[in-house]
Amino acid sequence: MKRSYIPVGLLLVVLMLNIIFTQYMVHQYFYENYTNTIIAAVVNVLLFPVAFIIYKKGVNVND
């Protein structure tokens, strides 16, 4: 069976987005922009189920 690297690439994209939004959240918290801090934190929390769905759909555990 041929392996697909698309799910791995998508997981890397989600990881990069997590890093970007975490850095943005810390930056906004430092400058006391709490609304933007909360928005970035919510986006980070929403990216977790996306990564989990990509993992479950793309990676066959039985391989």
Backbone bond lengths (Angstrom), bond angles and torsions (degrees), N, CA, C in turn:
res aa  C-N    CA-C-N  psi(-1)  N-CA   C-N-CA  omega(-1)  CA-C   N-CA-C  phi
1 M - - - 1.440 - - 1.535 109.02 -
2 K 1.323 115.72 133.36 1.464 120.92 -178.04 1.536 110.40 -78.92
3 R 1.311 115.89 135.82 1.463 120.70 179.97 1.523 110.21 -83.01
4 S 1.321 115.73 146.44 1.455 121.68 177.27 1.523 108.86 -111.11
5 Y 1.308 115.12 129.66 1.459 120.29 -179.94 1.522 112.43 -97.27
6 I 1.312 117.38 2.05 1.464 120.62 179.24 1.536 111.70 -63.81
7 P 1.350 120.11 -46.35 1.473 118.80 177.69 1.532 113.05 -61.04
8 V 1.328 116.07 -34.54 1.473 119.18 178.32 1.522 109.65 -65.58
9 G 1.324 116.55 -43.15 1.458 120.36 177.49 1.515 112.20 -62.94
10 L 1.328 116.49 -40.62 1.466 119.85 178.17 1.527 111.37 -65.26
11 L 1.321 116.57 -39.24 1.470 119.45 177.25 1.527 111.06 -65.48
12 L 1.321 116.79 -36.06 1.468 119.56 176.18 1.530 111.32 -65.90
13 V 1.330 116.50 -37.40 1.465 120.19 177.24 1.525 110.27 -64.37
14 V 1.341 116.81 -43.74 1.467 120.23 179.27 1.527 110.39 -64.23
15 L 1.332 117.18 -40.04 1.462 120.36 177.22 1.530 111.04 -62.24
16 M 1.324 116.79 -42.25 1.463 120.10 178.86 1.531 110.76 -63.92
17 L 1.331 116.59 -40.51 1.459 119.63 176.78 1.526 111.51 -63.51
18 N 1.332 117.45 -38.69 1.463 120.55 175.96 1.519 111.29 -60.66
19 I 1.322 116.71 -43.40 1.460 120.48 179.40 1.520 110.68 -64.31
20 I 1.336 116.58 -43.22 1.467 120.68 -179.45 1.523 111.09 -63.33
21 F 1.339 116.78 -47.81 1.458 119.29 -178.06 1.525 112.27 -69.70
22 T 1.312 118.47 -30.97 1.462 120.51 175.79 1.524 110.42 -66.97
23 Q 1.323 116.66 -44.37 1.466 120.05 177.95 1.525 110.73 -63.08
24 Y 1.332 116.38 -41.21 1.464 120.73 178.06 1.523 110.81 -63.47
25 M 1.326 116.76 -39.90 1.457 121.35 179.55 1.528 110.98 -63.46
26 V 1.318 116.99 -45.24 1.467 120.74 179.13 1.528 110.40 -63.69
27 H 1.324 116.04 -41.13 1.458 120.36 179.81 1.528 110.96 -63.57
28 Q 1.314 116.63 -44.48 1.463 120.23 -179.50 1.533 111.67 -68.26
29 Y 1.316 116.72 -34.82 1.464 120.00 177.67 1.526 110.47 -66.29
30 F 1.333 116.26 -39.16 1.467 120.36 179.58 1.525 111.00 -61.91
31 Y 1.332 116.61 -38.55 1.463 120.72 -179.97 1.525 112.91 -92.98
32 E 1.331 116.66 14.15 1.461 125.06 172.40 1.529 113.21 60.95
33 N 1.323 116.70 35.64 1.467 121.73 171.56 1.520 107.18 -98.06
34 Y 1.321 115.20 82.01 1.456 119.99 -169.47 1.528 113.12 -71.71
35 T 1.324 117.65 -29.49 1.462 119.44 177.49 1.521 110.47 -63.82
36 N 1.322 117.27 -46.42 1.462 121.12 178.05 1.529 111.18 -65.67
37 T 1.323 116.42 -32.93 1.461 120.63 177.54 1.525 110.75 -62.69
38 I 1.328 115.97 -45.26 1.464 120.26 -179.74 1.524 110.81 -67.03
39 I 1.322 117.84 -39.21 1.465 120.97 178.62 1.526 110.63 -62.66
40 A 1.320 117.36 -44.38 1.470 120.51 179.26 1.526 110.84 -65.65
41 A 1.324 117.66 -36.45 1.463 120.45 178.10 1.528 110.97 -66.67
42 V 1.319 117.36 -39.49 1.467 120.88 178.76 1.525 110.19 -66.20
43 V 1.327 117.39 -40.69 1.465 120.03 177.35 1.527 109.94 -62.49
44 N 1.319 117.16 -40.57 1.465 120.46 177.05 1.526 111.45 -61.11
45 V 1.309 116.97 -42.13 1.463 120.80 179.76 1.530 110.47 -67.72
46 L 1.321 117.70 -36.34 1.465 120.99 179.75 1.530 112.55 -73.00
47 L 1.319 117.62 -24.19 1.459 120.01 179.06 1.529 112.42 -73.04
48 F 1.329 117.37 -22.94 1.464 119.31 179.90 1.527 112.80 -63.21
49 P 1.349 119.66 -49.17 1.470 118.03 178.13 1.531 112.47 -63.83
50 V 1.326 117.20 -31.83 1.462 120.25 177.04 1.526 109.69 -61.69
51 A 1.319 116.50 -46.23 1.466 120.24 178.82 1.529 110.88 -64.44
52 F 1.309 116.90 -38.26 1.467 120.43 179.73 1.525 110.97 -65.35
53 I 1.326 117.48 -41.17 1.463 121.65 178.52 1.522 110.41 -65.67
54 I 1.331 117.21 -43.00 1.469 120.50 177.49 1.518 110.01 -60.74
55 Y 1.312 116.82 -42.24 1.465 120.76 179.85 1.522 111.17 -63.61
56 K 1.323 117.13 -46.88 1.459 121.26 -177.38 1.529 111.47 -66.36
57 K 1.327 118.05 -38.94 1.463 120.95 -178.05 1.528 111.79 -77.22
58 G 1.335 116.87 -34.85 1.454 119.81 -170.62 1.499 115.88 -94.56
59 V 1.305 117.84 -26.51 1.460 120.50 -175.32 1.528 108.53 -107.59
60 N 1.301 116.31 119.42 1.464 119.90 176.51 1.521 108.64 -85.18
61 V 1.318 115.87 118.22 1.458 120.90 -177.11 1.525 110.64 -70.25
62 N 1.318 117.30 -26.77 1.461 121.40 -176.38 1.534 113.68 -80.30
63 D 1.324 118.38 -5.16 1.470 120.43 -178.92 1.500 111.49 -73.25
